[in-house]
């Protein structure tokens, strides 16, 4: 194990793991899962691929896997979802899904201070974001500009057929190469475009 990996793991032990456990998450490696009504909340610690020796950085990824949406999309799940399987995700500390927030860490870092900062952000932003996105309507609102079958499915499952149609049409205009895929989903969902 590299020196930077040891530092990240130590940072996790200093408070992050305990905080997530206190909120009902179960740990597996650098991933935490919590099942809520057949849906999953996911927290993942991602080390940078550019980490070297005792210098590097890490990010905290948050995700929610909504079983009903994923099933509607034709996706099946065997076991716990990985963070990249999430219906919707964000990086902790980011102001939106396009932001990229990383904690810098090296041998001289105050690991307790870094861990405390992560826990503070989990407490002030992360847990509420995860809980907010257990509701399909909230997922639909957050995915409103994403050209994906998850976005279409969330709109339809939240009871807004016209919005689902609008999203499909906009996605086809934005991504014409995916037109056949989007139209197949629409036909299967019973949407007439």
N, C-alpha and C positions, 0 to 999 in steps of 0.2 A: 504494500500500500504506500502511495506517495505521501510525502510530507504534507502537501496541501489537502489531500483527502483526510488525513488524520486531523488537521486543523478544522476542517468543515465538520467532521463527525464530532469533534469535541464541542464545537459551537452548538450543534444540535443537542448534545447531552446537557449543556448548561441551562437549558430552559425550554427550547422549542418542543422537544419530545414530550416533556411533562405537561406543557400547556395543551398540546393537541390531545394527549391522553385524557386530560381533565374534561375535554369537550367531546369525549366518546369516540375518538379516532383510534384505530389499531394500526400499529407500525409494521412495515415490511421493507427492510432496506432503508432507502431514503424516501419512501412513500407512506402516506397515511390514508386510510379509507374509513369512511363512516357510511353505513347503509341507513337510508331514511325512506321508509315506505317504498321499497323496491327500486329506489334511486340511489345514486352514490355521490358523496362529496369526496374530493380527492385533493390532497396537498402533496406536492412533490418538491424535493430539494434538488435542483439541477446544478451540477458543477460545470463550469465553463470548459469547453473543449480546448481553450487556450491556456489552461492552468499549467504551470511548470514549476517543478521543485517545490519551494515553500511560498510561492506567490500565485495568487489567483483570485477568483471570485465565484460567487454562487447566486442563484436566483431562487425564488419560491414561486412555483406555479400552482394556481388554484384551478380546479375544474369541477364541473357538475355533470354527471351522466344521468340523463332523464330517460328511463327505460321506455316509456310510452312513445316519446319522440323517436328514439333510436329504432324501436320496433316498427314504427310507421315508415321509417326510412329504409327498412329491410335489413337493418343491422342486428346481428345476434351477439350475445355476450356469453362467454364461457368463463365463469369465475369473476374475479374483481376486474373492473376496467383499469387500464393504464391511463395515465394522465392524458396522453395523446388521443385516447378514445372519447374524451369528454365531449358532451354536446355543446358546451360553452366553457371557455376558459379565459383566464387573465393572469398576468404576472403581478404578484403582491408588490405594492408600492407604486404601481403604475396608475396613472390617472385614466387610462382607457386601454382597450385591447391592442392598440398599436404601439404603446409605450414599452420600453425595455429597461427594467430596473434590476441592478445587480449590487450585491454587497461585496466590497473589496476585502480581501483577507490575506495576511502574510504572517510570518513568524513573530513580528513585533505587534500584531494587532491585539487589542483588548477584546478577547473572545467573549467575555461576559457581557460587555457593552454591545457587541454585535448581536449576540443572542437576545439580549433585552430589547433591542430595536426591532428585531424580527417579531418577537412576541407582542410588543406594543402594536405593531402594524397588523398582526393577525387579530389582535383583540379589537382594534379600532376600525379595521377595514375588512379583513379576511373572513372572519366568521359571519359577519352580517352579509357580505357578498355571497358567500356559499349558501346561506339560508334563504336569501332573497331569490336566488336562482333555482330553488326547488319548485317554484311556481311556474307552470308552463306559460302563463301570460307574461310574466317578467322575462322569461327566456325569449319569448317572441319579441318583446319590445327591444331587448338587447341585441337580438340578431336581425333587426329590421333592415339593415343595409347589406347583410352578408348574402351573397349569391350561392346558397346551399340548400340541399333538401332538408336539412335540420331547420333552417329558417322558415321554409315553406310549411313544413310539418308543424312547427310550433304555432305559426299563425292559424293554420287550419284547426289544430287541436284546441286552440284557445277560443274557437268559435267564430273566427273572422275569415270566412271563405273568400270574400272580395280582396282582403289584404293578401291572402295566400296567392291568389291569381295575379295580383299586381306584382308581387315579388318574383313569381315565376317569369312573367313577361319581361320585367326589368333585368332579371338574370340572363335571359336568352339574349337580350339586346347587348348586355355587357360582356357576355361570354358565349358568342355564337358557336364555338366548337363544342360546347356542352349542351347544345339545343336538344339533341336526341335523348340524352340522359334526363334532362329536365322535363321533356314532354312525356317520357315513359313514366316518370314519377307522377305527373299530373293525371295521366290516364288511369294509372293504378289507384290514385287517390279520388278519382271521380270528378276531377275539376275540368270543366270545359273552358278552354282559353279563347 
